[in-house]
Amino acid sequence: MPFVNSSSPPSASTRNADWQQRSRRHVWHPCTQSIRLEAVPPLPIARGEGAWLIDHDGRRYLDATSSWWVNLFGHAHPAINAALHAQLDTLPHVMLAGCTHAPAVELAERLAALTGDALGHCFYASDGASAVEIALKMSFHAWRNTGRDGKRGFVALRGGYHGETLGALHVTDVAVFRDAYAPLLRDVHLAPSPDARGAQPGEDAQAVARRAADALDSLLAAQHERIAAVIVEPLVQCAAGMAMHDPEYLRRVRAACDRHGVHLIADEIAVGCGRSGSFFACEQAGIWPDFLCLSKGISGGYLPLALVMTREAIYQGFVDDDVARSFLHSHSYTGNALACRAALATLDLFEREDVLNRNRARSARILQRLREGLDPARAEHLRQRGMITAFDLRAPGPRFAERFHLAARAQGLLMRPIGSTVYLMPPYVVGDAEIDQLVDGTLATLDAVATTRAPEDRDVALA
Ligand SMILES: *Cc1c(COP(=O)(O)O)cnc(C)c1O
């Protein structure tokens, strides 16, 4: 099995070790307890090739997290590379205030068309958290433009994740990211998560969805005069540990928002771009939000790009001579031409290669192979939505995520469990053989982790 890596640590003379040492000295790594860098040195990646990452010692790792959920068509895809080369030689970037350019125009047009023009206006940003900031600001400002400036509060879901700038963090409910900065954050209204794992005896996923939506409806009934918007991650709350819910929830939330005059913000930063099985997750519920945030996969996982799409009526509310009524969010690299070009090449691939249909076969194989191989005494809540598959360990033990991550490296897999949740989120290019390697490697990693125990006390957060 050529994909199985040696589990012995690289010797001090290898090139991996050199990069690891230099990185430790000067690079401040995200989502990492620096004290653990000795035990879990960062993988020095030299190249990417399809679904694979190759380190400086020549070891290969299947990118089973799609590089933090951004990569759609593998690394160094020839079509995206060619589009970027051409754009690089023509126009890498120009400011979008007072100027415009083909990639920004074409991308906005094509995304609008994908919503049947329901969301016909596109505002560009550079990362997920700022797309969330923009949606929150736009919602508040849209209400203020109609004389309702008392509507300045937001409703977020328990376990929700929307990014980590201060504005995005205030609607994020993941303790490990939020708690340290809580004194800096505004209050938020938290509504129950529709996570299907929260089913009570006799309840199915739809019943959980109805119960969670009823609670949200009551909250809006009581507070709507002070609430601008509800923000949700449609279908999968990824950072909460791939918490999945029934589309019925989104239909009911849409109806409740309409009933009480509150905007709906769909944060599709992780679940958009086909990840949930449809291009936009909201399509599976047959609804459109008032604001839809995209980032991560939209550039194919190449370049930082985010955007917020909204409806005609909301856009029209900002059309005015008075500058105080126009939307203000100025960002130097907004609508970056290279990033928009990468996104257009990504949309081309969706059209040319029948991606959503072919992903159905990929998902089915992943689920089938896991069903066959997973020991129910060890794992529970095996679940899937599109190209996201996850299960939870019943008895993870201390530092499970870290131990699993390290053991997976030895199997030639790049995986980072969230707490006790193991998830498989590969790029949309994995073939049958790669899927089998992924599942077999995951099962072998579980075996390896079950026989090793870390002496340490607390569990660490690896997202
Ligand atoms: C990753 C993520 C964000 C934040 O995006 P960044 O580009 O990391 O700032 C926001 N919302 C969701 C649902 C995400 O998964």
The ligand as a MOL file (V3000), in Angstrom:
LIG
                    3D

  0  0  0     0  0            999 V3000
M  V30 BEGIN CTAB
M  V30 COUNTS 15 15 0 0 0
M  V30 BEGIN ATOM
M  V30 1 C -14.9500 29.3300 7.7670 0
M  V30 2 C -16.2730 29.9370 8.0490 0
M  V30 3 C -16.4050 31.3250 8.2400 0
M  V30 4 C -15.2360 32.2580 8.2700 0
M  V30 5 O -14.5290 32.3010 7.0720 0
M  V30 6 P -13.0220 32.8330 7.0950 0
M  V30 7 O -12.6550 32.9680 5.6740 0
M  V30 8 O -12.2390 31.7780 7.8080 0
M  V30 9 O -13.0180 34.1120 7.8370 0
M  V30 10 C -17.6670 31.8270 8.4380 0
M  V30 11 N -18.7420 31.0200 8.4500 0
M  V30 12 C -18.6510 29.6960 8.2590 0
M  V30 13 C -19.8860 28.8730 8.2550 0
M  V30 14 C -17.4130 29.0910 8.0900 0
M  V30 15 O -17.3060 27.7760 7.9700 0
M  V30 END ATOM
M  V30 BEGIN BOND
M  V30 1 1 1 2
M  V30 2 1 2 3
M  V30 3 2 2 14
M  V30 4 1 3 4
M  V30 5 2 3 10
M  V30 6 1 4 5
M  V30 7 1 5 6
M  V30 8 2 6 7
M  V30 9 1 6 8
M  V30 10 1 6 9
M  V30 11 1 10 11
M  V30 12 2 11 12
M  V30 13 1 12 13
M  V30 14 1 12 14
M  V30 15 1 14 15
M  V30 END BOND
M  V30 END CTAB
M  END
